[in-house]
């Protein structure tokens, strides 16, 4: 498969990838997320311009997103950990089931309709955003985490959905912890810790899943992972992640909650548009 682009267009694409990497890294540090919710549509449009076949385009965007999340999420959680904000007990409880969920997501990816995932994402993130906009503590389900059994079940669900959508899982864990009375800063920091647990096996799984699709994929691809996208976006996002961490720790709890709610709302709108217009 040959790809030929004018130098001006190629420069624009590289600039778009760099800008997307900066935004992704900043939000990864600010909200404890992997940035996949932002990166997947950016990569999808890039691969569309490159005429990557439709049947592998989304897979390539998701796989590349998971690969880029690896260094970004590691840098993000390291920065939060140095500030003593990560709850390692929670991370140890949810980590193994999250990994099991990632493996489940990889296996079932070919059987799940994208529309179903989008509806689940829209409903879930809308409820999260409403809680942050208007809950102000009244939507709390309790003052203590519910226990190991529930933590493990939630972890498995987070891992499964994250692998199917190319996201780092931080949004879901952050919301889960805040519903049980945890401070937003601690929840954000702990959510950042899921990034490597999800992204590393997830990216390897998409390499495996796309190994026999080489004829449909652009040059520089390893299965459903674009090494060019990874090389451009990865270093930039790693640079920007600590900036987001500094901003997060400089905001009041309420301001961070509202900012997080706005982010969730924008992502819900994006998936709603894609659900109806197939874009």
N, C-alpha and C positions, 0 to 999 in steps of 0.2 A: 504493500500500500504506500503510494507516494503522496507526500503533502508538499505543496508549493505555495508559499505566501509572499506577497510583496513585502519589501523591507519595512515600509511604513506601517503596514497592517501587523506585521510580526512585532514591531516595536510597541504598538498599541496593546497587543495581547500581553506582552511581557509587563508593560506598565500596569495593566489591569490585574495581573497576577500579583505584582508587588503591592498594589494598593489593597487588594483583597487579603494578602498575607499580613499587612500591617493592621488592618481592621480586625482580622481574625485573632491575631495574637493579643491585641489590646483587650478584646472582649473575653478571651480565655482567662486573662489575669483578673479582669474586673468582676466577672460573674462566676468564675470557676468552671467554665465550659470548655469543651474541646474546640469549638468554632465550626464544627461540621455543618451546622444549620445554615451558616453563611457561605461556607466554602463550596458545598455541593452545587448550589445553583450557579455559582461563578464558573466552576469547572464544567458544568453541563453546557453553558453557553460557549465556552472556549472550544470544547470538543464538537459542538454544533458547527461553529465556524470552520473547524478543521475537517468537516464532513465525516466524522466518525459515525459509522452506521448506528441507526436508532436502537437496534436490538442490544447493543453493548454500551451505548453512551452513558446511561444512568449507572450501570454497574461500574464503569470506569471512573465516573465522578465520585461514587461512594467509596470505592476502594482507594482511590488517590487521597480522598479526604481523610480516611482513617490513617493512612500512612503519614500525612502531614501532621495530624494530631499528635503523633508519638513525641517528637521533640518539644512541641509547644506545651503539651500537657505536663511533661516531665519538668520543664522549666517553671511552669506555673505553680505546680505543687511544691517544688523546692522553695520557691519564694515565699509561699504561704507557710510552709513548715518552719522556715527560719524565724518567722514571726510567732511561732507557737500556736497557730490558729487551727491546725489540723487535728481532728479528733481521731486518733489512731485506733481506739477501741471500736468505733463505728466502722471504720475502714476495714479492720480485720474481720468483722462480722459479715459485711456485705461483699467483700472482695471475692471470695471463692464462688458464691452463687452468681455474682456478676460475670465471672469468667465462664461458668457453666452456661449462662444465658447467651453469651457471645457465641459459643460453639453451637448452641441451639439455633440462633439466628442465622448463622452461616449455612447450616444444613437445610433450613426451611426457606431460605431466601427465594429460591426458584418457584416456590409454591404459593407465596403470599402476594395478593393483589396490591399494587401500589396505592390504589384508591382507598382500601381499607386502612392501611397504615396512615394515610393522610388524614382521614376522618378521626382516627384515634388521637393523632397528634394535635389536631385542631381542638377537639373537645378537652383533652387533658391540659394543654397549655392555656386555653381560655379560662379554665377553672383556676389554674395556678395564678394567672394574671389578676383575675377578679379577687382572689384572696389577698394578693399583695396590694391591689388598689384600695380595697374597701374593708378588708378584714381587720386590720390594725389590732391583731391579737385575738379577735373574737372567733376566728375560724380554727383556732387551735384544737387538735384532737386530744391533747393531753400535755402534761408537763414533763413526762418521761418517755423515752423511746419505748415502743410497745413490746420489745423482747426479741430474742434470737430468731424464733420461728417466722415472725412477720418480717423482720429485717432481711432474712434469707430469701423469702418469697419476693419481696420488693426488689432485692438485688438481682434475682434471676430475671425478673420482668424488665428491669432497667437494661441489663446486658443484652437481652434478646432484641428489644426495640432499638437499642443503640446500634447494634450490628446491622440491622436491616435498614437503618436510615443514615448511617455514616456519621453519627454524632458521638460525643465523648461521655454522655451520661450525667454530666455535672448538673444540668438543669433539673433533672428528675430527683437526684439525691438532695440537692439544695432545698427544693420544695418539700420533700418528705421530712427532712429534719426540721424545717421551720414550722411545719404543722404540729410538731411535738415540742414546741417551745424553745428550740435551739436558736441562738442568735444568728442573724443573717451572715455576719462575717465568718463565724465558725462553720456554718453550713456551706457557704461558698468555698471556703478553703478545703473542707473535707470532700466536697463534690469534685474539686480539681483532681483529687487523688484517684478518681475512677478512670481518668483519661488514659494513662498507660495500660491499665488492666484491660480496657476495652480495645484500644487502638492497636496494640501490638498483635494479639492473636487475630483481631479482625482484619488487619491489613494482610497478614499471612494467609488468612482464609480466602481473601479475594484474589490473591496471587494464585492460589491453588485452583479456585473456581474458574479463573479465566485462562488457565494454562493452555487449553486446547483451542483458544479463540485467536491465536496470533495473527491469522490472516485478516481479521476484521479490525485489529487494533493498530493505532498509530505507532511509528517508530519510537523506541525508547520506553516501551511498555513492558512490564513484567507481570503477566497475567492481567488482572484488572487494576493495576497500579501504574500510573504514568510517572516514570522517573524524572521527566522534565518538569512536570508540575511540582513534584516533591522537592526537586533541587532549587526551584525558584522561590516557592512559597515558604518552605520549611525554615530557612535561616532568618527570613524577615519576620515571621511570626514569633520565632524564639526571641528575637530582639525586642519585640513589642510587648510580650507577655508581662515582664516585670513592671512596665509602665502602668498597665492596667491594675496590677496588684497594689501599687503605691496609691493610685487614685481610689481604689476600693477602701483601703484603710484610712483614707483621709475624708471619706464621706460619713455623714450620720447614718444611723440605721434606716431612718425613714427615706432619705434620699436614695440610698442604695436599693431599698425595696421598690420604690417608684421606678427607678432606672431599669431594674430587673423586670418589672411588670411591662414596661414599654417595649423592652426587647422581646418578651414573650408574645406580646400583641402583634408586633411586626412579623414575627416568624409565623404566627397563626394565619395572618392575612396572606402571606406569601404562599403557604400551602393551600389555602382556600382558593386562591386565584389559579394555581396549578391544577387543582382538582377539577375545575370547570372548563378551563381553556387548554389543558394538556400542554403546558409550557413549563 
